[in-house]
Amino acid sequence: MQASGSPHSGIQQVEIRMRHRAGDLNATGLGVRRMAHSHAKAGCTWAPPSPPPLCDPPTACSGPGQRQPPISRALLVLGASMVLQCENPPLGGDGAEPQEREEWQIPSECSPRSRAAANLRRVQPPLPVLLRGRKAKALAKPPLRLGGAAATARLAEVEAGVEAEATPTLSNTLREIGVSVFDTEKEEKDSFSGAESSTCTTPSGKACMGVQPTIMSDLETLLSQTRERMLAHPTGHPPANRYGSSAHLPVFDPKKHVPTLALINPQSGAMAGRDILAIARDMPYYQGRFFNILDVVKDQYRGGLLDVFRIELNAAKEEAKARGVRCRLVSGGGDGTASFALFILFAALRADDARADEGLRDTGNGFIWTDEELADCFPALAQLPLGSANDFGNTLGWGKKYPGDQLLGFGTNSRLSAESALQSWFSAVINPASQVVSFDLWGIMPSPGAEKCDFKVCELGGPRGRDPKVVLDGQKQLLMKEAGTPVPMFACLYFSAGFGAYMTSRFQINRRKCPVHNKLEYVRQAAGILTEATPPQLSAGLDGVRISCNGEQYFPPRSTDGTGGDRYREVGFLNINWQAGMAHGADRAPLCGRLCAAREPAKFNDGKMDMYRLKLTSALKNPGLRYQTDKKGGTMSLTFEGGLGRGVFFQWDGEARFAFSPDGAPFSINVRKILDVPVVLGPQYDPKVAGDPLPLPGRRVAFNFAGESPQERSEARNRILRYVRGELSSELNASREDMRAAGLRCEEL
């Protein structure tokens, strides 16, 4: 044991390390909070509480053979308790066969807490250290805060107790210095509710296998508290619900309907998401399975909302399997919410070795579901249109507006009509007759053979208004700021570089609450770009941009030296046949074919990107807002020639970023298909616009990691795992130092 401390406000900081002779197992002070909350104020000294009667002598608490079990590991639960786990290795040392479980009997005359401390049992294999707290990690070593000189003296006894393998000395000492010690089989009744139960449920929704009930009861308590917060109604006087105070969703019949969950953005759809969540909170089935997606992404800690979502996801999977259907997930929000919902799904399904005994064991693919379970049980997405353009929801047949939007405000029964529309919408989602089809999902990947992307991204900064540029060095220039979430990864709907991405970046600074105002803002920013001078950070048109598809040059067209891009305003691809709520794509054809013949539209399940390139005059030549598209497979690679202080705006699914190289070198943005995901088609699906939804011959509806080889499929899976672990933020998001190194102007903090 090592102890070091410097007095500060009557509190001494001490770090404990206990080692066992048979192994390098240690129980480090992991920020354990003593239970004496009344003495926790700064500047207050703390004296150890008077202990209850103890077993005396210590040998009274004995087990088989009158031998005391040695301490080899302590499981620390932050803010609640310290649970001691006994692991008594055989005398043969490491590598010998483990002994069978023994339970140590405690005399009844011992105090409850003393009996709990001494009733230690061996469990093979040992459990990992389990922590609570925002930034707690297994085997982290922050100091253990103890009070007064008495604590230092007691720590010496702890060390002596460990070396002598005297369990009562150690447990009693921990009690005296204020660390609560609980029975590994039965906690004190006044500590956690439900501690006496011998069964529990893990965050994966599976039964605890080999997990001590003490540990799991703590987790169950956290989950229970999280559910209570989730179901709590807002305090004060919330705004009136647009659907009415007595509105409800269709009654769910488990024998008739498809198990369904929802991830809804409450701030989307002029706050319509908030009203729908409020209605769900009062209905037995939906209240536990409709989640605020913003809260889930913020609460990914042990026992938090992500754990609750995982439990419900597993339960829905089993319910759906029993009925021979695939469970469904409502993604409620703008077009970017679909990618957001996929992130939450993968985060919930990601394996965590530190919590393997809580049901998060790796099945061999990095996830808690096997490849077969992912293929057959991955939820089918249904898009609830709550954004401005709602291209995804419109494509899948779920409407251009949120349910009841066009009925509100007209007539005395407008709320009843809107409620009826809402019920009809959700009735279609849970109806097993609603068709489920495959959907191609594309992703931003490193160059072939590389582990990381060779570019960085930031966001456009500057003041709100028609023109975000500021005057620096006598010239109007763009200001940049560090990028937030999401990190560029999934491209569900479309991808482009140039005019549309720059317009979206300017819109993001001026985003409004009302969808109609947002559309007008897009128009204002587009007009500003067309009438303003090009800032020095951008090239004229798409000068310096080259695009190849599967190794063949696509842009600039008819160019052998890469020039000619300055004549174009935008280049990209469609995965769905809607963009910005008004543009479509169709196969390239001569003028007579564009006017008279029926052309193949952009399709979301043919494994192809529908590439397009636009000039200012394209609307006159096409004619209208129907792009001329070229179906391309494989990888699309966008290369920018580089240069200090220069880069290119790109956007995916309505999220825009500025890409650049910190050292001014050329860089490439590579996009290829990485997933097949199931989606649910709504009653308004139009095959004339979105194409025939039937899968290609020999292709069944299933979830799959996509790629032309096993290596590419493995790279897609590993990239997604890195994404949900948060590793792509440091790879792609530029720091202020990166921006300054590239010669970009940064927005003042």
Buried (B, 14 or more C-beta within 10 A) or exposed (E): BEBEBEEEEBBBBBBBBBBBEBBEBBBBBBBBBBBBEEBBEEEEEBEBBEEEEBBEEBEBBBBEEEEBBBBBBBBBBBBBBBBBBBBBBEEEEEEEEBEEEBEBEBEEEBBEBBBBBBBBBBBEEBBBBBBBBEEBEEEBBBBBBBBBEBBBEBBEBBBBBBEEBBBBBBBBBBBBBBBBBBBBBBBBEEBBEEBEEEEBBBBBBBEBEEBBBBBBBBBBBBBBEBBEEBEEEEEEEEEEBBBBEEBBBBEBEEEEBBBBBBBBBBBBBBBBBBBBBBBBBBBEBBBBBBBBBBBBBEBBBBBBBBBBBBBBBBBBBEBBBEBEBBBBBBBBBBBBBBBBBBBBBBBBBBBBEBBBBBBBBEBEBBBBBEBEBBBBBBBBBBBBBBBBBBBBBBBBBBBBBBBBBBBBEEEEEBBBBBBBBBBEBBBBBBBBEBBBBBBBBBBBBBBEEEEEBBBBBBBBBBEEEBBBBBEEEEEBBBBBBBBEEBBBBBBBBBBBBBBBBBBBBBBBBBEBEEBEEBBEBBEBBBEBBEEEEEBBBBBEBBBBBBBBBBEEBBBBEEEEEBEBBBBBBBBBBBBBBBBBBEBBBBBBBEEEEBEEEEBBBBBBBBBBBBBBBBEEEBBEEBEEEBBBBBBBBBBBBBBBBBBBBBBBBBBBBBBBBBBBBBEBEBBBBBBBBBBBBBBBBBEEBEEEBBBEBEBEEEBEBBBBBBBEEEEBBEBBBEBBBBBBBEBBBEBBBBBBEBBBBBBBBBBEE
